[in-house]
Structures are given as C-alpha cells and as structure tokens.
Amino acid sequence: MPGGGGGGGRITTRGLLTVLVVSVVAYYGVGVVSAYYRFWRMESAMRTQARQAPGIDDQVIQRRLVAVAEELKLPQPSRRFVIRRLTRPREIVITTSWREVIKLPFTTYVWTARPEARAPL
C-alpha cells in the first residue's frame, strides 16, 4: 500500500455513530433553538419599548409589540401584552406569555414562555 497507514477509506462504526448522533442533535435542536430565539427577540423588543416608554403612550407600545409578535409568527396569546406603569417605584413593566410546543424524540415538550421587561419612568 502506498503511503502506509491502515484504513484506506474504510468507514468505521464509531464514525457512523458520531455522524448519527450529531445529525439527531442538530435535527431536534433546531426546534429548541428556534423557540428560544423567538423568546429572546420578543423580550428584546419589550425592553426597547420599556426604555422608550416615558415618551410614548401604551397604545403605541402595544401596536409595536404586536407587530413584532406577528413578524416572529408567535401564537395569538403572545399578542396580549400587559403594560403597567407603577408609581412606586416609578417604572413600567411589560409582560406576555405563550406556549411553544417542541417535538423531541419519543416526547413532546410544552414550554411556557414568559418574557418580561422593566424600565424606570
């Protein structure tokens, strides 16, 4: 055999098993990662609106956040935002919640997302 070394292109069981495990983790991980990504984007938009709250009214905040929820294709319950302006301490609190169904091998996981944003007024 020129170049020495054994194996000459043989596929090992260990190599196939590694490819299989990586493929399964990637396939099922996409659902988990995409659910968390939507949560993170929604929470980020809520924090932005909370910081801008002193200069805008609640209806404007609501409209902007509903637009983000629609863009992210979140379920209908996510579009019900609770916006509270507190006097002590003087701050705004924005909350919402929705359920994400994540299909995993041999099971389905239901995750309740509850993003919250707070900012001083």
N, C-alpha and C positions, 0 to 999 in steps of 0.2 A: 504494500500500500504506500503510495507516495505521500509524503508529508507526515507520516506517522500518525499517532493519536488514534484512538479507537472510536467507535460510534458511527462514523461515516454517514451522518444524516439520519440515523435511527431516531425514532420518536419514542421517548420513554413514557412509562405510565405516570411517573412523577410530573413530567412536563404537561401531559394531557390533563392531569388532575389540577394543576396550577391554573391552566387556561380555563378550565371549567369553573373553578371557584371564583376567579376574577370575573368571569362573564356573569355568573349568578349574582354576585355582589353588585356589579355595575347595573344589571337589569333591574333588580329590586331597589337598589339605592336611588335610582332616578326618581321614584315616587316620593321617597322621604326627603330628598334634597329639594325637589320642586315645591313640596308643601312648605318646607322651612323657608325657602326663598320668597314665596308669596307672603308668608307671615312677616319676614324681615322687611320687605318692600312696603307693606301696609303700615307697619309700625314706624318706619322711617318717614312716610308721608304724614302720619299722625303727629309725629314730633315736629316736623316742619310747620304744620298748621298750628300747633300749640304755641310755637315760638312767635308766629305771626299774629296770634290772637288779639293782642292789645289794639291792633289797628283795623280789625275786620269783625263782622258780626257772625253769629253762629250759623246762619243760613248759608253764608258763603263757604264757611269751613265744611259744612255738611255736603254741599254740592261738589266741592273739590275732592273730598274723600270718597264720595260715591263714584266719581269719575275714575279714581284710581282703582277702586274695587272692581269696577266694570272692566277696566283695562287688564287687570290681573285675572279676570274670569273667576272671581271668587263667588261662592254661593250667595244667594239672596240674603240670608241672615247677616252676612258681613256688612251689608249696606245700611244697617240700623246702628247708627253711632249715638252714643250718649255723650253729650257735651255739657260739662258742669263748670260754671265759674264760681269758685269759692271765695268767701270774704276773709276767712281766717284758716290757714294762710291764704293770702291773695294769690291764687293760682287757677289755672284751667286744667281740667282733667278730661281727656278724651278716651273712650273705651268702645270696644265692639267685641264680638265673638262669632265664631263659626266652627263647623266641624269639617275636618278633612278625613276622607276615607282612604287609607293607604293599604293596598293589597300586597301582602307578603306571601312567601311560600307557605302553604298549609294554614294560613290565617289571614284575617283582615283586621287591621288596626284602625280604630277611630280616634283621632286626635282632636281635642277641642283647643282651637287657637284663641287666645285672649290677649291681643295686643293692648297696650295702654301707653298713653303719652301724658306727661305733666310739664307745665312750664309756668314760671311766675308771670303775674299780670302787672 
